[in-house]
């Protein structure tokens, strides 16, 4: 086990707090979605100041911000940055009470480092002191995801993406992947690595080809692209099964001008060749 405080040392432990963000107030979005979109509300979640002192930054000079990574479960959080904290004067209560300045320390782990707490923290105290968080919540390093912005598109015949990699490519709008996938239509296969079952699909009518189709799968509020069998699996096994086990590859690509019926015939061929109807996840 790698302890969080061993992995992310800070210059002034006694003046540093951690904020475990879940959802934006007033019906706002999930913290993870706001972080991935670099939405202004992501910072606002940590800038808010209330009458409850245990949920305020108080005299802390630094902040480690986290977003609940709900696909894995309530006790998982992904790193959102290290900030210098400056209180707004005069003090604002039930309003934005702090300025947050992003600092370069540990910036290479933003949107990549996932920690796991010993247990869910509930919905009461989101802020914890750096010096005591290890004893209180037992956070450990769970995963350091690859930074997909560092990798260029490897060629259509070499695509083999786990779901968390697909998420990051789509969310970061990675140029080489976007250009390659949006310029072709195609037949693809999704593999459930937990049991080897296959789902064969196609991007035929989409304006932006495979990119548009796979963007639907990458969205954490969708994950199934509307497919009935995948949706049934999602309801039975949960979102975490899809995020943790699905892998995406390309079987064939086609010029964007190719007629839909040609691509659909090839999709039917691959379903038969891979027997994904009888022993996979295709229903038709």
C-alpha positions in Angstrom: 0.0 0.0 0.0 1.3 3.5 -0.9 0.0 6.1 1.6 -1.4 9.3 0.1 0.8 11.5 2.2 3.9 9.6 1.2 3.0 10.0 -2.5 1.9 13.7 -2.4 4.2 15.5 0.1 3.4 19.2 0.6 5.7 22.1 1.7 3.6 23.1 4.8 1.6 20.1 6.1 0.2 22.1 9.0 -1.2 24.7 6.7 -2.7 22.3 4.1 -6.2 20.9 3.8 -7.8 18.4 1.4 -11.3 18.9 -0.1 -13.3 15.8 -1.1 -15.8 17.2 -3.6 -18.8 15.2 -4.7 -21.5 17.3 -6.3 -21.9 21.0 -6.9 -24.6 22.6 -4.8 -28.0 23.7 -6.1 -28.5 20.7 -8.4 -25.1 21.1 -10.1 -23.1 18.4 -11.8 -20.9 15.7 -10.5 -17.4 16.9 -9.3 -15.7 14.5 -11.7 -17.6 15.8 -14.7 -16.8 19.4 -13.8 -13.1 18.6 -13.3 -12.8 16.8 -16.6 -14.5 19.7 -18.4 -12.3 22.3 -16.6 -15.5 24.0 -15.7 -15.3 27.1 -13.6 -17.7 25.4 -11.1 -15.0 22.9 -10.3 -13.0 25.7 -8.5 -16.1 27.2 -7.1 -16.8 23.9 -5.2 -13.7 24.5 -3.1 -14.1 28.3 -2.9 -17.4 28.3 -1.1 -17.4 29.5 2.6 -20.2 28.7 5.1 -21.0 29.3 8.7 -19.9 25.7 9.4 -16.2 26.2 10.2 -15.4 22.5 9.7 -16.3 22.8 6.0 -14.2 26.0 5.5 -10.6 26.4 4.5 -10.1 28.7 7.5 -6.4 29.7 7.9 -5.1 27.1 5.6 -2.6 28.4 3.0 -2.8 25.4 0.6 -5.4 23.0 -0.7 -5.3 19.5 -2.4 -8.6 19.2 -4.3 -10.3 15.9 -5.1 -13.3 14.8 -7.1 -15.3 11.7 -6.3 -14.7 9.2 -9.0 -18.1 7.7 -8.9 -17.6 5.0 -11.6 -15.4 3.1 -9.1 -17.5 3.8 -6.0 -18.1 6.4 -3.2 -14.7 6.0 -1.6 -12.6 6.7 -4.7 -11.4 10.2 -5.5 -9.3 11.6 -8.4 -6.8 14.4 -8.0 -7.8 17.9 -9.1 -4.8 20.0 -8.3 -2.7 21.8 -5.6 -3.7 25.4 -4.9 -2.6 28.4 -2.9 -5.5 29.7 -0.8 -6.1 33.4 -0.2 -9.2 34.5 1.9 -11.4 37.2 0.4 -11.5 40.3 2.6 -14.0 41.2 4.1 -15.0 37.7 4.8 -17.9 36.4 2.7 -20.2 33.8 4.4 -22.5 31.5 2.3 -20.6 32.8 -0.8 -17.3 32.5 -2.6 -14.9 33.2 0.3 -11.5 32.2 -1.1 -9.3 32.8 -4.1 -7.5 29.6 -5.4 -4.3 29.9 -7.4 -3.2 26.7 -9.1 0.4 25.7 -8.3 2.7 23.5 -10.3 3.4 21.0 -7.5 2.1 17.5 -8.4 0.4 18.9 -11.5 1.5 15.9 -13.5 -1.0 13.8 -11.5 -4.1 15.9 -12.2 -6.9 13.8 -13.6 -4.7 10.8 -13.3 -4.1 9.9 -9.7 -7.0 7.9 -8.0 -7.0 7.2 -4.3 -9.1 4.9 -2.3 -10.4 5.8 1.2 -10.9 3.1 3.8 -14.6 3.9 3.8 -17.0 6.5 2.2 -16.8 9.8 4.1 -20.5 10.5 4.0 -21.9 13.9 3.3 -20.9 15.8 6.4 -17.2 16.8 6.5 -15.7 17.3 3.1 -12.5 19.1 4.3 -9.8 17.3 6.2 -6.4 18.5 7.5 -3.4 17.1 5.7 -1.7 16.1 9.0 -4.6 14.0 10.2 -6.2 12.7 7.0 -4.0 9.5 6.9 -5.2 8.4 10.3 -8.8 9.5 9.8 -9.5 8.1 6.3 -6.5 5.8 5.5 -6.2 7.1 1.8 -4.0 5.0 -0.4 -2.9 5.3 -4.0 -5.2 3.1 -6.0 -4.3 3.9 -9.6 -2.2 6.2 -11.7 -3.9 6.3 -15.1 -1.8 7.0 -18.2 -2.0 10.5 -19.6 -3.5 9.9 -23.0 -2.5 13.4 -24.2 1.1 12.1 -24.3 0.2 9.3 -26.8 -0.6 9.9 -30.4 -3.0 7.8 -32.5 -1.2 4.4 -33.1 -3.0 3.4 -36.3 -6.4 1.9 -36.8 -5.0 -1.7 -36.7 -3.4 -1.0 -33.2 -6.3 0.5 -31.3 -6.9 -1.3 -28.0 -8.4 1.0 -25.4 -9.6 0.3 -21.9 -12.7 2.4 -20.9 -10.8 4.8 -18.7 -8.4 5.5 -21.6 -11.3 6.1 -23.9 -12.8 8.5 -21.4 -9.7 10.6 -21.3 -9.2 10.7 -25.0 -12.7 12.0 -25.6 -12.8 14.3 -22.5 -9.4 15.9 -23.5 -10.4 16.1 -27.2 -7.0 14.6 -28.0 -6.3 15.9 -31.5 -4.6 13.0 -33.2 -7.3 10.5 -32.0 -10.2 12.9 -32.8 -8.9 13.5 -36.4 -8.3 9.8 -37.0 -11.6 8.5 -35.6 -13.8 11.3 -37.0 -12.5 10.8 -40.5 -13.7 7.2 -41.0 -16.7 5.1 -40.5 -16.2 1.6 -39.3 -17.0 -1.7 -37.6 -15.7 -2.1 -34.1 -15.7 -4.7 -31.3 -16.1 -4.3 -27.5 -14.6 -7.0 -25.4 -15.8 -7.7 -21.8 -12.4 -8.7 -20.3 -14.1 -10.4 -17.4 -15.5 -13.2 -19.5 -14.3 -12.7 -23.1 -17.8 -11.9 -24.5 -17.9 -9.7 -27.6 -20.1 -6.9 -28.9 -19.8 -6.0 -32.5 -21.1 -2.6 -33.6 -20.7 0.0 -36.4 -20.5 3.7 -37.0 -22.3 4.1 -40.3 -24.7 7.1 -40.1 -22.7 9.3 -37.7 -21.5 12.6 -39.1 -18.2 12.3 -37.2 -17.7 8.6 -37.7 -16.1 6.4 -35.0 -15.3 9.4 -32.9 -19.0 10.3 -32.4 -20.0 6.7 -31.8 -17.3 6.1 -29.2 -17.9 9.4 -27.5 -21.3 8.1 -26.5 -19.7 5.1 -24.8 -17.2 7.3 -23.1 -19.8 9.5 -21.4 -20.2 8.3 -17.8 -23.9 9.0 -17.9 -24.4 6.8 -20.9 -21.8 4.0 -21.2 -24.0 1.8 -23.4 -24.7 3.9 -26.5 -28.4 2.8 -26.1 -27.7 -0.8 -26.8 -30.3 -3.1 -25.1 -27.9 -5.9 -24.0 -25.3 -3.5 -22.7 -28.0 -1.6 -20.9 -29.2 -4.8 -19.3 -25.7 -5.6 -18.2 -25.3 -2.1 -16.8 -28.5 -2.5 -14.7 -27.4 -5.9 -13.4 -23.7 -5.3 -12.7 -23.5 -1.5 -12.4 -21.4 1.2 -14.2 -18.2 0.0 -12.5 -18.3 -3.3 -14.5 -18.3 -1.5 -17.8 -15.7 1.0 -16.8 -13.5 -1.7 -15.3 -13.7 -4.4 -17.9 -14.7 -3.0 -21.4 -12.0 -2.8 -24.1 -12.6 -1.1 -27.5 -10.9 -2.1 -30.8 -11.5 -1.5 -34.6 -12.2 -4.4 -37.0 -12.7 -2.5 -40.3 -12.7 1.1 -41.5 -14.5 2.8 -44.4 -14.4 6.0 -46.3 -17.0 8.5 -44.9 -18.8 8.4 -48.3 -19.4 4.6 -48.0 -23.1 3.8 -48.1 -24.6 2.7 -44.8 -25.8 -0.6 -46.1 -22.3 -1.7 -47.1 -21.1 -1.1 -43.5 -24.1 -2.8 -42.0 -23.4 -5.9 -44.2 -19.8 -6.0 -42.9 -21.1 -5.6 -39.3 -23.4 -8.6 -39.9 -20.4 -10.5 -41.3 -18.3 -9.9 -38.2 -21.1 -10.8 -35.9 -21.3 -14.2 -37.7 -17.5 -14.6 -37.9 -17.0 -13.9 -34.1 -20.3 -15.6 -33.1 -21.2 -12.6 -31.0 -24.9 -13.4 -31.2 -24.9 -16.8 -29.7 -21.9 -16.4 -27.4 -21.5 -12.7 -27.1 -23.5 -9.5 -26.4 -25.2 -8.9 -29.7 -29.0 -9.6 -29.7 -29.5 -9.2 -33.4 
